[in-house]
Amino acid sequence: MADRLTPLEIMARLVAFPTVSRDTNRPLVDWVSGYLDSHGIAHHIWVDPEQPEKAGLYAHVGPMIDGGVLLSGHTDVVPVEGQDWTSDPYEVVERDGKYFGRGCADMKGFDALALWALVEGHYADLKRPLQLAYTFDEEIGCTGAPPLIVEIQKHLPRAEAVIVGEPSMLKAVTGHKGGAGFATRVVGHEVHSSLMHEGVSAIMEGARLIDWANRRNAENRAKPATEVAAMFTPPWTTCHVGMVSGGTAHNITAGACQFWMDFRAVPGESLAQWEATYRAEVARVEAEMQAVHPDTRIEVEQVFYVPGLVPEEDGAAESLVRGLTGDNGSHVVSYGTEAGQYQEAGYSAVICGPGDIAQAHQADEFITVAQFEAGHQFMRDLVARLMQ
C-alpha cells in the first residue's frame, strides 16, 4: 500500500514548491497527481490553454452521487521578495508553537489538510462523496477558479456544500464583498506646459477620474447601510486607485497615464452597475479631452471580477461547518475569495479554514500548531460525517 502522509508532511511538500502567481504551479500539481495516483484516486488536471504553465486539479472519492462536500483551495502564493524572513520561506519550520513558511496560512495549510482528508475518505466507507479542487491565480484576481468550476460541473456529481479554506480561524464566514478591477490608460496630447491649453495632460485628466472615485466614496459612506452591508468593515462599497504612473517631464503635458480603478462592493450592489457608472464617467471625460485634440482617448480593460459571497438562508455549507465547529457567530470579510464564484455557479458555499488572515502575505507567515491541529480534527470529523 502507498504511504499515507500526515497533514504536516503534505504541507511541507506543498510549501516547498515556490508557486508565486507569476510563475508556474505545475510541479505542485504534478506532485499531487502522482500522490493521488499512488492511492488509486481518480482525478483530473485542467491546463489553462492561455497559460500552459498553470493548471488546476480536481478529484472525487466515495460514491458517484450528488450531495457531497467539495473542499477548495488555491495553490498560488504571493512573492517573498523585499520581505525580511527569519527562515527559508519555502521550508516549513516549527518554532514557538508555530509553523512558518510561505502559504502555511494562505493557504497551503488547508490544502494539505484537504488532501489528507481526500485520501482518508478514499479508504473509508463514505456514504456521501468528498471532492477536492485546487485552483490557481487566486492571488491576482481569482481568475483560475471559474474555468475549473465549469470542468467540475461537467465531470463530477454536484456537491451539496463547498468549503473554501481561506484562513478564518475555523469560523464560518458566510459573506464577503465582491471586487472588480479595471486597468485604465489615459492617452493625452503632449505640448510644452507653457501652452497647456493646446495640449491634453493624461495625468490631469486621469486625476479627474481618481477624484470621481473620492467623491463616490464620500457619497457611499454617507448613505445609510443596508442590513447586510452593516455586517462589513467598512459598510459601504469602496472605489480605490493604488498606483499611478505616467508623464515624461515636469514641463510637458503628460502623453500617457496608467492606473487601476478597483471596486469592492457590498452584497446587494451590482459590480456590473459600478462598471457601467465608471465607464460612463470615462466617456464624459474622454469627450472633453477629444474636444481639445481628437487623438486623445481613454482605454479601460477589466482585469479581474470576483462576485461577492451573499449570506444564505439555511445554507447547506454554513449548516455543515457550524455543525462541525460549533461556531454560531456571524462572520463576514471585506476581501474577496473564490467562494463567491462557487455560489454564483449555484453551489452553497462557505469560507472556513485554519489560521489567521492577518498572517497572510507577511514575512515569516505562520499558522499556529494549535490551529493546524484543530484543522486536522475538523477534517477527521468531516470524513466521519460523510460516513453516516
C-alpha positions in Angstrom: 0.0 0.0 0.0 1.2 3.5 -0.8 2.4 5.7 2.0 -0.3 7.9 3.6 1.4 11.1 4.5 0.4 13.1 7.6 -1.0 16.6 7.1 2.3 18.1 8.3 4.2 16.1 5.8 1.9 17.1 3.0 2.1 20.8 4.0 5.9 20.6 3.9 5.8 19.2 0.4 3.4 21.8 -0.8 5.2 24.8 0.7 8.4 23.6 -0.9 7.0 24.5 -4.3 7.5 28.2 -4.9 4.1 28.7 -6.6 4.2 32.5 -6.8 1.3 33.6 -9.0 3.7 35.0 -11.7 5.3 31.5 -12.0 4.2 28.0 -12.8 2.2 25.8 -10.3 2.7 22.7 -12.5 5.3 21.0 -10.3 3.0 21.1 -7.3 0.0 19.9 -9.3 2.1 17.1 -10.8 3.3 16.0 -7.4 -0.3 15.9 -6.1 -1.3 14.0 -9.2 1.4 11.4 -8.5 0.4 11.1 -4.9 -3.2 10.5 -5.8 -2.2 8.0 -8.4 -0.2 6.1 -5.8 -3.5 5.7 -3.9 -5.6 4.8 -7.0 -7.7 8.0 -6.7 -9.2 9.2 -9.9 -8.5 12.9 -10.6 -8.3 15.4 -13.5 -5.8 18.1 -14.3 -7.1 21.1 -16.3 -4.4 23.1 -18.1 -5.1 26.7 -18.8 -4.9 26.9 -22.7 -3.8 30.5 -22.4 -1.2 29.8 -19.7 0.0 26.2 -20.2 2.3 26.6 -17.2 -0.8 26.9 -15.0 -3.1 24.1 -14.1 -6.0 23.2 -11.7 -6.8 19.8 -10.3 -10.0 18.2 -9.1 -10.7 14.8 -7.6 -13.6 12.7 -6.1 -13.8 9.8 -3.7 -16.8 7.9 -2.5 -20.0 7.1 -4.3 -20.6 8.8 -7.6 -23.8 10.6 -6.4 -24.8 14.2 -5.7 -24.9 15.6 -2.2 -21.2 15.5 -1.2 -18.8 18.1 0.1 -16.2 19.9 -2.1 -13.0 21.3 -0.4 -11.5 24.1 -2.4 -8.1 25.8 -2.0 -5.8 27.8 -4.2 -2.2 26.7 -4.9 -0.6 30.1 -5.7 1.1 32.3 -3.1 2.4 35.9 -3.1 6.1 36.8 -3.6 8.6 37.0 -0.8 11.0 39.5 -2.4 11.6 42.5 -0.2 10.4 40.7 2.9 12.7 40.1 5.9 12.2 36.3 6.6 13.9 34.7 9.5 14.0 31.3 7.8 13.7 29.9 4.3 10.1 30.8 3.2 9.9 27.6 1.2 10.6 25.3 4.1 8.2 24.6 6.9 10.0 25.4 10.2 8.4 24.9 13.6 9.3 27.2 16.5 7.4 28.8 19.3 4.3 26.8 18.7 4.0 27.9 15.0 4.7 26.5 11.6 6.5 29.1 9.4 6.6 29.1 5.6 5.0 30.9 2.7 1.5 29.7 2.3 1.2 28.0 5.7 -1.7 30.3 6.5 -2.8 31.3 3.0 -3.5 28.6 2.2 -1.3 25.5 1.8 -2.1 24.5 5.4 -5.7 24.0 4.3 -4.7 22.4 1.0 -2.6 19.9 2.9 -5.5 19.0 5.3 -7.9 18.7 2.4 -5.6 16.4 0.5 -5.2 14.3 3.7 -9.0 14.1 4.1 -9.4 13.0 0.5 -7.0 10.1 0.9 -8.6 9.1 4.2 -12.0 9.3 2.6 -10.8 7.0 -0.2 -10.1 4.3 2.4 -13.3 5.0 4.4 -16.8 3.7 3.9 -18.2 7.0 2.6 -22.0 7.3 2.2 -21.6 10.7 0.5 -18.7 11.8 -1.7 -15.8 14.0 -0.8 -14.3 16.2 -3.6 -11.1 18.3 -3.8 -10.4 21.3 -6.0 -7.0 23.0 -6.3 -7.1 26.3 -8.2 -4.5 28.8 -9.4 -4.1 32.6 -9.8 -6.4 33.4 -6.9 -3.9 36.0 -5.6 -4.1 38.0 -8.8 -7.9 38.2 -9.1 -9.4 34.8 -8.6 -9.1 34.1 -12.3 -8.3 30.4 -12.1 -11.4 29.1 -10.3 -14.2 29.9 -12.8 -12.9 27.6 -15.7 -12.1 24.9 -13.2 -15.6 25.1 -11.7 -17.0 24.6 -15.2 -14.9 21.5 -15.6 -16.0 20.1 -12.2 -19.7 20.6 -13.1 -19.2 18.7 -16.4 -17.5 15.7 -14.8 -18.3 15.3 -11.1 -21.6 14.8 -9.2 -22.9 18.0 -7.8 -21.7 18.8 -4.2 -24.2 19.9 -1.7 -21.7 22.2 0.1 -18.4 23.9 -0.9 -15.9 24.8 1.8 -13.3 27.3 0.7 -10.5 27.1 3.1 -9.2 30.6 3.4 -7.8 31.3 6.9 -10.7 32.1 9.1 -9.6 30.6 12.5 -12.1 27.8 11.6 -15.0 30.2 11.9 -17.9 30.0 9.4 -17.5 33.1 7.2 -20.8 33.4 5.2 -20.3 36.7 3.3 -17.6 38.8 1.6 -17.6 41.8 -0.7 -17.4 41.5 -4.5 -14.5 43.0 -6.3 -13.7 44.2 -9.8 -10.6 46.0 -11.2 -10.2 48.0 -14.4 -6.8 48.8 -16.0 -7.3 52.4 -17.2 -4.9 54.1 -19.7 -5.4 57.7 -20.5 -3.7 58.9 -23.7 -3.2 62.7 -23.9 -1.6 65.1 -26.3 1.9 66.4 -25.4 2.8 70.1 -25.7 5.1 72.4 -23.7 3.4 73.1 -20.4 3.5 76.9 -21.2 0.9 76.1 -23.9 -1.0 73.6 -21.9 -4.3 74.9 -23.2 -3.4 73.4 -26.6 -2.5 70.0 -25.1 -4.2 67.4 -23.0 -2.5 66.2 -19.9 -3.2 62.5 -19.4 -2.2 62.8 -15.8 -4.5 65.7 -15.0 -7.4 64.0 -16.9 -6.7 60.8 -15.1 -6.8 62.7 -11.8 -10.4 63.7 -12.6 -11.3 60.1 -12.7 -9.5 59.5 -9.4 -11.3 62.4 -7.8 -14.5 60.9 -9.1 -13.6 57.9 -7.0 -13.1 60.1 -4.0 -16.5 61.7 -4.4 -18.2 58.3 -4.8 -16.5 57.1 -1.6 -17.8 60.1 0.3 -21.3 59.5 -1.1 -21.3 55.8 -0.3 -20.0 56.5 3.2 -22.8 59.0 3.9 -25.6 56.6 2.7 -27.5 54.5 5.3 -26.1 51.0 5.3 -28.4 48.1 4.5 -28.7 45.3 7.0 -26.2 43.1 5.0 -23.8 46.0 4.3 -23.7 46.8 8.0 -22.0 43.5 8.7 -18.9 44.7 6.8 -16.0 46.9 7.6 -16.4 49.5 6.1 -20.2 49.0 5.5 -20.1 50.6 2.0 -18.7 50.0 -1.5 -15.2 51.4 -1.9 -13.5 52.8 -5.0 -9.8 52.8 -5.0 -6.7 53.6 -7.0 -3.5 52.2 -5.5 -0.8 53.0 -8.1 -0.5 55.7 -10.8 2.2 56.2 -13.5 2.8 58.5 -16.4 4.3 61.6 -17.9 7.6 62.5 -19.5 8.9 65.7 -17.8 7.6 68.3 -15.5 7.2 70.9 -18.3 5.4 68.6 -20.8 1.7 67.8 -20.7 1.6 64.1 -20.0 1.1 61.9 -23.0 0.0 58.9 -21.0 -1.2 57.9 -17.6 -2.0 54.4 -16.2 -3.8 53.2 -13.1 -6.2 50.6 -11.9 -9.6 51.5 -10.7 -10.8 48.9 -8.2 -14.3 48.4 -6.7 -15.2 46.4 -3.6 -18.9 46.2 -3.5 -21.1 45.1 -0.6 -23.5 42.3 -1.3 -26.7 43.7 -2.9 -24.8 46.2 -5.1 -24.1 45.2 -8.6 -20.4 45.1 -9.8 -21.8 45.4 -13.4 -23.6 48.6 -12.4 -20.5 50.0 -10.9 -18.6 49.2 -14.0 -21.3 50.9 -16.1 -21.2 54.0 -13.9 -17.4 54.2 -14.2 -17.4 53.7 -17.9 -20.0 56.5 -18.3 -17.7 58.9 -16.4 -14.8 57.8 -18.5 -16.8 58.5 -21.7 -17.7 62.0 -20.3 -14.0 62.9 -19.6 -12.9 61.4 -22.9 -15.3 63.6 -24.8 -14.0 66.7 -23.2 -10.4 65.6 -24.0 -11.3 65.0 -27.6 -12.8 68.4 -27.9 -9.3 69.7 -27.4 -7.5 67.1 -29.5 -9.2 64.3 -31.4 -6.3 61.8 -31.0 -6.8 61.6 -27.2 -8.6 58.7 -25.6 -9.2 56.6 -22.5 -8.9 52.8 -22.7 -10.5 50.6 -20.0 -9.9 46.9 -19.6 -11.4 44.6 -16.9 -8.6 42.7 -15.2 -10.5 40.9 -12.5 -14.0 40.3 -11.4 -14.8 38.5 -8.2 -18.5 38.2 -7.2 -19.5 38.7 -3.6 -20.5 35.9 -1.3 -24.0 36.6 -0.1 -25.1 35.1 3.3 -27.5 32.2 2.6 -30.7 31.4 4.4 -30.4 27.8 5.7 -27.4 27.2 3.5 -26.1 23.7 3.4 -22.4 24.7 3.6 -23.0 27.0 6.5 -25.0 24.4 8.4 -22.3 21.8 7.8 -19.5 23.9 9.1 -21.4 25.1 12.1 -22.2 21.5 12.9 -18.5 20.5 12.7 -17.1 23.5 14.6 -19.8 24.5 17.0 -19.4 28.1 15.7 -22.7 30.1 15.8 -21.3 33.6 15.3 -21.9 35.9 12.3 -18.7 36.4 10.3 -18.1 38.3 7.1 -14.9 39.7 5.5 -14.2 42.6 3.2 -11.7 40.8 0.9 -12.7 38.6 -2.0 -12.4 34.8 -2.3 -13.4 32.1 -4.7 -16.4 31.3 -2.5 -18.5 33.9 -4.3 -17.6 32.2 -7.6 -18.8 28.8 -6.4 -22.0 30.5 -5.2 -22.5 32.2 -8.5 -22.2 28.8 -10.1 -25.1 27.6 -8.0 -23.3 25.9 -5.1 -23.9 26.5 -1.4 -20.6 27.9 -0.2 -18.9 29.0 3.0 -15.4 30.1 4.0 -13.7 28.1 6.7 -10.1 27.3 7.2 -7.4 27.2 9.9 -5.1 30.1 10.6 -5.4 33.8 10.8 -5.8 36.0 7.7 -3.6 38.6 9.4 -0.6 36.4 8.7 -1.3 36.1 5.0 1.2 37.8 2.7 3.5 38.7 5.7 7.2 38.0 6.2 7.5 34.9 8.5 4.0 33.9 7.6 2.8 31.2 10.0 0.0 29.0 11.2 -0.1 28.0 14.8 0.4 24.4 15.6 -2.9 24.5 17.6 -4.8 25.9 14.6 -3.3 23.3 12.3 -4.2 20.5 14.7 -7.7 21.9 15.0 -8.0 21.9 11.2 -6.9 18.2 11.3 -9.7 17.4 13.8 -12.1 19.3 11.5 -11.2 17.0 8.6 -11.5 13.9 10.8 -14.9 15.0 11.8 -15.9 15.8 8.2 -14.9 12.3 7.0 -16.8 10.7 9.9 -19.9 12.8 9.0 -19.7 11.6 5.4 -19.7 8.0 6.6 -23.0 8.4 8.3 
